[in-house]
Amino acid sequence: MRNAAPIALLACALALAGCSATETGDPTDAPDSAGAVAEPTPTPTRTLPTPEAEPDQAGIAVFTGEPGSSMASTTGPALLGEAFTIEAACEGDSFAYRVLTADPSDSGRTLLTGTIDCADPASSFIASPGYRGPVQVSFVRTDSVTAAWVRVMNVDPPF
């Protein structure tokens, strides 16, 4: 009987220790004053504003990072002229693009390829490579960006 008392005392001590332990966890899981569990705050998603279509826009491609609608490309409203600029913006590191002919009689010919650095997406002036007509802008590589757009804008040539 002498050995039973220390065992019973040890069992009580363990039971009390288990009841008084404090749980450390995520404070958002703690009940609020009404007794309901607080919902975790969603992480805000950044969205890159896409420019509105302008009369001198010859084409634009938009990458949203969402499956199924990531690489939308729109031709126009203007046709490619004598001189143009490439304008772009992105979130991430860099992406590659190309400008292609979109005229049904000459569709799919690459006119220009380039890479945009998200830290410095300066627009560049380009003289047209002898093609006048509709163009399509497409992405070649988007693996290091979460969102991007690139567009071709006609400009008056400086010459």
C-alpha positions as CSV (number, residue, x, y, z in Angstrom):
1,M,0.0,0.0,0.0
2,R,2.9,2.2,0.6
3,N,3.9,2.1,-3.1
4,A,0.3,3.0,-4.2
5,A,0.4,6.5,-2.6
6,P,3.3,7.8,-4.6
7,I,1.9,6.5,-7.8
8,A,-1.5,8.1,-7.1
9,L,0.2,11.4,-6.2
10,L,2.2,11.3,-9.5
11,A,-1.0,10.6,-11.5
12,C,-2.7,13.6,-9.9
13,A,0.3,15.9,-10.5
14,L,0.4,14.9,-14.2
15,A,-3.3,15.5,-14.5
16,L,-3.0,18.9,-13.0
17,A,0.0,19.8,-15.1
18,G,-1.9,18.9,-18.2
19,C,-4.9,21.0,-17.3
20,S,-2.9,24.1,-16.5
21,A,-0.7,24.2,-19.7
22,T,-1.2,27.2,-21.8
23,E,-1.4,26.8,-25.6
24,T,0.7,29.0,-27.8
25,G,-0.8,29.3,-31.2
26,D,-2.0,31.8,-33.8
27,P,-3.8,34.7,-32.1
28,T,-6.2,34.8,-35.1
29,D,-7.5,31.4,-34.0
30,A,-8.5,32.7,-30.5
31,P,-12.1,33.3,-29.9
32,D,-13.3,36.9,-29.8
33,S,-15.4,38.3,-27.1
34,A,-18.6,36.8,-28.6
35,G,-17.0,33.3,-28.6
36,A,-16.5,33.1,-32.4
37,V,-13.2,32.3,-34.0
38,A,-11.7,35.3,-35.8
39,E,-11.2,34.8,-39.6
40,P,-7.6,35.2,-40.8
41,T,-7.0,38.4,-42.7
42,P,-6.6,37.6,-46.4
43,T,-3.3,38.7,-48.0
44,P,-4.1,41.5,-50.4
45,T,-3.3,40.7,-54.0
46,R,-1.5,43.3,-56.0
47,T,-2.9,44.2,-59.4
48,L,-1.0,46.0,-62.0
49,P,-3.1,48.6,-63.7
50,T,-3.5,48.1,-67.4
51,P,-3.6,51.3,-69.5
52,E,-6.8,52.2,-71.3
53,A,-6.8,51.8,-75.1
54,E,-5.7,55.0,-76.9
55,P,-6.2,55.9,-80.6
56,D,-2.5,55.4,-81.3
57,Q,-2.3,52.0,-79.7
58,A,-1.3,49.3,-82.3
59,G,-1.5,46.3,-80.0
60,I,-1.2,45.2,-76.3
61,A,-0.6,42.0,-74.4
62,V,-1.6,41.6,-70.7
63,F,-0.3,38.9,-68.4
64,T,-2.3,38.6,-65.1
65,G,-0.8,35.4,-63.7
66,E,-4.2,33.8,-63.6
67,P,-4.6,30.5,-65.5
68,G,-6.8,30.7,-68.6
69,S,-6.6,34.4,-69.0
70,S,-3.0,35.1,-68.6
71,M,-1.9,36.1,-72.0
72,A,-4.6,38.2,-73.6
73,S,-3.5,40.0,-76.7
74,T,-5.5,42.7,-78.5
75,T,-4.8,44.2,-81.9
76,G,-5.4,47.9,-82.5
77,P,-7.3,50.2,-82.6
78,A,-4.5,51.7,-84.8
79,L,-2.4,49.9,-87.4
80,L,1.3,49.9,-87.1
81,G,2.7,53.1,-88.5
82,E,6.1,54.4,-89.6
83,A,7.5,54.8,-86.1
84,F,6.4,53.4,-82.7
85,T,7.4,53.0,-79.1
86,I,7.2,49.9,-76.8
87,E,5.6,50.8,-73.4
88,A,5.5,48.2,-70.6
89,A,5.1,47.6,-66.9
90,C,5.5,44.6,-64.7
91,E,5.7,43.1,-61.2
92,G,8.7,40.9,-60.7
93,D,12.1,40.7,-62.5
94,S,11.7,40.7,-66.3
95,F,9.7,39.3,-69.2
96,A,10.3,38.8,-72.9
97,Y,7.8,39.7,-75.7
98,R,7.5,39.8,-79.4
99,V,5.6,41.9,-82.0
100,L,4.1,39.9,-84.9
101,T,2.3,40.8,-88.0
102,A,-1.5,40.2,-87.8
103,D,-2.5,40.8,-91.4
104,P,-4.1,37.6,-92.7
105,S,-1.8,37.6,-95.8
106,D,1.3,38.0,-93.7
107,S,0.2,36.7,-90.3
108,G,2.7,35.5,-87.7
109,R,5.9,37.0,-89.0
110,T,8.0,38.3,-86.1
111,L,8.8,42.0,-86.5
112,L,10.5,42.6,-83.1
113,T,11.5,40.8,-79.9
114,G,12.7,42.3,-76.7
115,T,13.0,42.0,-72.9
116,I,11.6,44.3,-70.3
117,D,13.3,44.8,-66.9
118,C,10.6,45.5,-64.3
119,A,13.0,47.8,-62.4
120,D,13.5,50.0,-65.5
121,P,10.7,49.6,-68.1
122,A,11.7,52.6,-70.1
123,S,9.9,53.0,-73.4
124,S,12.0,52.8,-76.6
125,F,11.6,54.5,-79.9
126,I,11.7,52.2,-82.9
127,A,11.4,52.9,-86.6
128,S,9.0,50.4,-88.3
129,P,10.7,47.5,-90.1
130,G,8.9,48.3,-93.4
131,Y,5.5,46.8,-92.3
132,R,2.3,48.8,-92.1
133,G,-0.8,47.0,-90.8
134,P,-2.2,45.2,-87.8
135,V,0.1,43.7,-85.2
136,Q,-0.2,41.3,-82.4
137,V,1.9,41.5,-79.2
138,S,2.7,38.3,-77.3
139,F,4.7,37.1,-74.4
140,V,7.7,34.8,-75.0
141,R,8.7,34.4,-71.3
142,T,6.8,35.3,-68.1
143,D,8.3,33.0,-65.5
144,S,9.8,35.7,-63.4
145,V,6.8,38.1,-63.3
146,T,3.4,37.9,-61.5
147,A,1.8,40.5,-63.7
148,A,2.8,42.5,-66.9
149,W,1.6,44.4,-69.9
150,V,3.4,45.5,-73.0
151,R,2.0,47.6,-75.8
152,V,3.0,49.1,-79.1
153,M,2.1,52.8,-79.6
154,N,2.4,54.7,-82.9
155,V,4.3,58.0,-82.7
156,D,5.1,60.7,-85.2
157,P,8.6,60.0,-86.5
158,P,11.3,62.5,-85.5
159,F,12.7,62.6,-89.0
